[in-house]
Amino acid sequence: KIRYLDKIWGNNKNHLRNFKSAFAIMSTVSDKLGLTNPVIERAAYYYRKAFDSNLIKGRAIKEMVVASIYAACKEMSVPRTLQEVSYAANAEPIFSGRCYRIMSRKLRISHTIVDATSYISKIATNAQISQPTYREAVNMLSVAKKNMICHGKDPKAVAAAVLYACCLKRKEADINQSKIAAAGSISIVTLRKRLADILKIFPEVNYSKTRSRMN
């Protein structure tokens, strides 16, 4: 009986140690990314649910915490990418992505898509875009979202492409593709693909004449 009770107590200590480590990482990520308490509470709920479903076994705590926070951000429409959360937790984005896919499948988490409008303000701030250009980009984005060509595309990439197209239109010479891509945490290749879609919606933006000067 003593051995049996000792085993149960040992398991409880392991559970407490696991949760303590996980919640410490969540606190760090929350401070770095400025996440609200409801988001962290939802992430903690997902982590506990994953723990109870035995999804933590064989996987790193950091990556599972990242998956939980990312799931909470998506559910509550907080514009944070998996890469941002991974870097804040000092975790590997590839493994974090795998953990998120497993968690979302096993726990049946719905994939809520964050509106592109939530990203454009952040990208404009990071790239130091002028307010007149930002305001016009918001209007352009509202038009672009109604077009079928943007449906199913990464909202962050669409927001970055619209912002860059607006910079081309207003001839902001100090803004280039590298700066916009870095501000939006996307690759230049992705930016160019979405830009091609946006230029079909706004043919008045003459990309060919300004490309050599702004790239």
Buried (B, 14 or more C-beta within 10 A) or exposed (E): EEEEEEEEEEEEEEEEEBBEEBBEBBEBBBEBBEBEEEBBEBBBEBBBBBBEEEBBEEBBBBBBBBBBBBBBBBBBEBBBBBBBBBBBBEBBBEBBBBBBEBBBEEBEBEEEEBBBBBBBBBBBEBBEBBEEBBEBBBEBBEEBBEEEBBEEBBBBBBBBBBBBBBBBBBEBEEBBBEBBBBBBBBEBEBBBBBBEBBBEBBEEBEBEEBEEEBE
